[in-house]
């Protein structure tokens, strides 16, 4: 805390930003995503020109993603979008900018929207730093989970047909008993 408060000169600002980044990382590792996101946001707000500022912003986005997955509150989704736009606007050359599309695909994957996730992964360009990660995940989703999703629908349709056939046979038997009993 003292390092952050006394950080005035550029060299001191570097240490202040790193102290907040480390604090946020410790909190995130413990699963304290609310607190971690505050520490990461503090890096960006207090030291926007620090070398670690883009990384802190990216880590804040990841914390909000964890919170959104746990709570499902629209507030987290809004914060993810705001911070993502800020990352693209303020730090366009940062390596994490490319990871935003990958993160969007992963959010769709968590929401079990497998075909949409695969389409998002496939949109990631070959010049992107996460291209190989996206190419590794997209085919698996396209053929794996997407196929399972289609298979599940087909199984439900088959089960419905079998149930209908069973009902038809039962009706025929009942009709036969009624005719035989007359």
C-alpha positions in Angstrom: 0.0 0.0 0.0 2.8 2.4 0.9 4.6 1.7 -2.4 1.4 2.5 -4.4 0.7 5.7 -2.4 4.2 7.0 -2.7 4.6 6.3 -6.4 5.2 9.7 -8.0 8.3 9.4 -10.2 8.2 7.1 -13.3 10.4 4.5 -11.7 8.3 4.5 -8.6 5.2 4.3 -10.7 6.6 1.1 -12.3 6.9 -0.5 -8.9 3.5 0.8 -7.8 1.9 -0.8 -10.8 3.7 -4.0 -10.3 2.7 -4.1 -6.7 -1.0 -3.7 -7.6 -0.6 -6.3 -10.3 0.9 -8.9 -8.0 -1.7 -8.1 -5.3 -4.5 -8.7 -7.9 -2.8 -11.9 -9.1 -2.7 -13.3 -5.5 -6.3 -12.4 -5.0 -7.3 -14.0 -8.3 -5.4 -17.2 -7.5 -7.4 -17.4 -4.3 -10.7 -17.0 -6.2 -11.3 -13.5 -4.9 -12.3 -12.1 -8.3 -14.1 -9.0 -7.0 -11.0 -7.9 -5.1 -8.6 -8.9 -7.8 -10.6 -6.9 -10.4 -10.3 -3.8 -8.2 -6.6 -4.2 -8.0 -6.2 -4.7 -11.7 -8.5 -1.7 -12.5 -6.4 0.4 -10.1 -3.3 -0.3 -12.1 -5.0 1.0 -15.3 -6.5 4.0 -13.5 -3.4 5.1 -11.5 -0.7 4.0 -13.9 -2.2 3.9 -17.5 1.2 4.3 -19.1 2.9 1.6 -17.1 4.3 -1.3 -18.9 2.0 -3.7 -17.0 -1.2 -1.7 -17.6 -2.5 -3.7 -20.6 -1.8 -7.0 -18.7 -3.7 -5.6 -15.7 -6.6 -4.7 -17.9 -6.6 -8.1 -19.5 -6.6 -9.7 -16.1 -9.5 -7.6 -15.0 -11.5 -8.8 -18.0 -10.7 -12.4 -17.0 -11.9 -11.7 -13.5 -15.2 -10.2 -14.8 -15.5 -13.3 -17.0 -15.2 -15.6 -14.0 -17.7 -13.5 -12.1 -20.1 -13.5 -15.0 -19.9 -17.2 -15.3 -20.5 -17.7 -11.5 -23.3 -15.1 -11.0 -24.7 -14.5 -14.5 -25.3 -10.9 -13.7 -25.6 -8.5 -16.7 -23.3 -6.1 -14.9 -20.3 -8.4 -15.5 -21.0 -8.8 -19.2 -21.2 -5.0 -19.5 -17.9 -4.6 -17.6 -16.3 -7.2 -19.9 -17.4 -5.2 -22.9 -16.3 -1.9 -21.5 -12.8 -3.2 -20.6 -12.5 -5.0 -23.9 -13.2 -1.8 -25.8 -10.7 0.0 -23.6 -8.1 -2.6 -24.2 -8.6 -2.3 -28.0 -8.7 1.5 -27.9 -5.9 2.3 -25.5 -3.5 -0.6 -26.2 -4.2 -1.8 -29.8 -0.7 -3.4 -30.2 -1.0 -5.5 -27.0 -1.0 -9.3 -27.4 -4.2 -9.6 -25.4 -6.2 -7.8 -28.0 -6.1 -10.9 -30.1 -7.2 -13.0 -27.2 -10.5 -11.1 -26.9 -12.1 -13.1 -29.7 -10.8 -16.3 -28.2 -12.4 -15.3 -24.9 -15.7 -14.5 -26.6 -15.6 -18.0 -28.1 -14.8 -19.6 -24.8 -17.8 -17.7 -23.2 -20.1 -19.2 -25.9 -18.5 -22.6 -25.3 -19.3 -22.3 -21.5 -22.8 -21.3 -22.4 -23.1 -24.6 -24.4 -23.6 -22.6 -27.7 -21.0 -24.9 -29.4 -21.8 -24.0 -33.0 -21.6 -20.3 -32.3 -18.4 -20.8 -30.4 -16.9 -22.7 -33.3 -17.9 -19.9 -35.7 -16.3 -17.3 -33.5 -13.1 -19.4 -33.3 -13.0 -19.7 -37.0 -13.2 -15.9 -37.5 -9.8 -15.5 -35.8 -7.3 -14.5 -38.5 -4.2 -16.4 -39.3 -2.0 -13.4 -38.4 -3.4 -13.5 -34.8 -1.3 -14.6 -31.9 -4.1 -17.0 -30.8 -4.7 -18.4 -34.3 -3.3 -21.9 -33.4 -5.3 -22.0 -30.2 -8.5 -21.1 -32.0 -7.8 -23.6 -34.8 -7.3 -26.3 -32.2 -10.6 -25.6 -30.5 -12.8 -24.8 -33.5 -12.7 -28.2 -35.3 -13.2 -30.0 -32.0 -16.4 -28.0 -31.4 -17.5 -28.2 -35.0 -17.2 -32.0 -35.2 -17.2 -32.9 -31.5 -19.7 -31.0 -29.4 -21.7 -29.7 -32.3 -22.1 -33.2 -33.5 -23.1 -34.3 -30.1 -25.7 -31.6 -30.0 -27.1 -32.7 -33.3 -26.9 -36.3 -32.1 -28.8 -35.5 -28.9 -31.6 -33.9 -31.0 -31.7 -36.9 -33.3 -31.9 -39.3 -30.3 -34.8 -37.3 -28.8 -36.6 -37.4 -32.2 -35.9 -41.2 -32.4 -37.2 -41.7 -28.9 -40.3 -39.7 -29.7 -40.9 -41.9 -32.8 -40.4 -45.1 -30.8 -42.9 -43.8 -28.1 -45.4 -43.0 -30.9 -45.0 -46.5 -32.4 -45.4 -48.0 -29.0 -48.6 -46.0 -28.4 -49.9 -47.1 -31.8 -49.2 -50.8 -31.1 -50.9 -50.4 -27.7 -53.9 -48.8 -29.3 -54.1 -51.7 -31.9 -54.0 -54.2 -29.1 -56.6 -52.4 -27.2 -58.8 -52.2 -30.4 -58.2 -56.0 -30.9 -59.3 -56.7 -27.3 -62.4 -54.6 -27.7 -63.3 -56.3 -31.1 -62.5 -59.8 -29.6 -64.6 -59.1 -26.6 -67.7 -58.2 -28.6 
